[in-house]
Amino acid sequence: MDFLADINNAAPEAILAGFGLVGLLIGAIGGDRISGLLRLLSVVALAAAAVVAAIQFGRGEAISAFASEPLAPDGLYKVSLFTLFAKVVTYALAAFALLMSGGFLKTAQMERYEYPLLIVFGSLGAGMMLSANDLMTLYVGIETLSLSSYVLAAFRRDSIKSAEAGLKYFVLGALASGLLLYGSSLVYGFTGGTGYAAIAAAPSSIGLTFGLVFLICGLAFKASAAPFHIWTPDVYEGAPAPVVAFFSTAPKIAAVGVLAHVLFTAFGPHAGSWQQILAIIAALSMLIGAFGALMQNSIKRILAYSSISNVGFALIGVAAGAEQGAAALLVYMALYVVATLGLFGGVLALRRGGRAIDQVSDLNGLVKSKPGIALGLMVLIFSVAGIPPAAGFWGKLQVFTAGISADLLWLVLVGALASVVSLGYYLRLVWAMFMKPAGEPLDKTDMSVGLVVAITSLAMFPVLTIVIQILLDLAMRAAGG
């Protein structure tokens, strides 16, 4: 009975795990000819997981699961309001990313049954990471997500860039996993346990601090935070566009969320050991991302550096700590990943001669040929840039307010500088769409991709920023739970 209760508490992940295993059997029997059906069923499974997580959030439950004496008396798994909030966003965005990939996969002749299942297993790993209550459970979740991601990055087997992206991601990811495991071993050696509660109860020591530093390095790699960001631009450029849309949304919020969850839960009493480290990582991420994007002409590389910079902004909330910082982190990441999904939807929607656009010059005169998509992309760009009154501005305001409240004024000033610098490349995209003469005609837009762009841009539209208060209230509730 206890096991069934534990499965019920981990219902979103149980749905994904069960569907993933059944999907593998169906795919092995039906082959690639049923890839479209599997993609649709995968979207349904991800949506169901998001709905179940939302129902659990509504109940306001915070429950530990899979407890066993003496190894894990506090449970290997914990369902909290913070993790449920992040999981709802993660699963929902993974479903949207998969939904809008159909047209690209058909055109690029990449429609294979493994693709949607890799997205499902990657999302399962993200959920396991978020709900982990033990460093070993955390590692299993990270590896589940990582192994799926390595294959997805190299999924386009006829592309040298895609193969290079997958190999680079795998090699550097293995290094990050090694750092994470070494840090976990140090933490275990100096605390006598790997459970978050045992770590929090242990006295501070120099050995524990060293272990914490290695853990932060490994988790920062997964979040694309500087100086562990080197893989991000190359992987974003080489991987297929729908894969990058997935990388930049669901795993992103999971990686930042789990970094915050581990630090707040396991290392909360040791905040003095990590707050300044996180502040420095945040500052480096914001500056390297902002200045790095200025020198790029590839849209995907610009968005890669943008993601590095935006992770830095989110880490202000982590460095600030307390409920206000956690709530600001959740609001900022939720708004950022939704807008980013729409931006990559725009990249997927725009094709010329059967080939996806890649350079900024490919956007020239877009308002004349596809005015709806141009307007939607402008709203999304303004939101990611934090330009008022787009929704992203309010997210950035929340993390800045949390930073000031935590006496991190210098970090907020660095963020303000990075925001000003980032206008250089964000407005460059808008200028190309609205002020440059049109180039060669673009192909017809796939309906599902256009729908995602429309929904996400509408969500970021200034008129609808009244929902920011509702989102903030939900985030504050999650941060308190």
Secondary structure, 3 states (H helix, E strand, C coil): CHHHHHHHHCHHHHHHHHHHHHHHHHHHHHHHHHHHHHHHHHHHHHHHHHHHHHHHHHHCCCEEECCECCCECCCCEEECHHHHHHHHHHHHHHHHHHHCCHHHHHHCCCCCCHHHHHHHHHHHHHHHHHHECEHHHHHHHHHHHHHHHHHHHCCCCCCHHHHHHHHHHHHHHHHHHHHHHHHHHHHHHHHCCCEHHHHHHCCCCHHHHHHHHHHHHHHHHHHCCCCCCCHHHHHHHHCCHHHHHHHCCHHHHHHHHHHHHHHHHCCHHHHHHHHHHHHHHHHHHHHHHHHHHHCCCEHHHHHHHHHHHHHHHHHHHHHHCHHHHHHHHHHHHHHHHHHHHHHHHHHHHCEECCEECCEHHHHCCHHHHCHHHHHHHHHHHHHHHCCCCCHHHHHHHHHHHHHHHCCCHHHHHHHHHHHHHHHHHHHHHHHHHHHCCCCCCCCCCCHHHHHHHHHHHHHCCHHHCCHHHHHHHHHHHHHHC
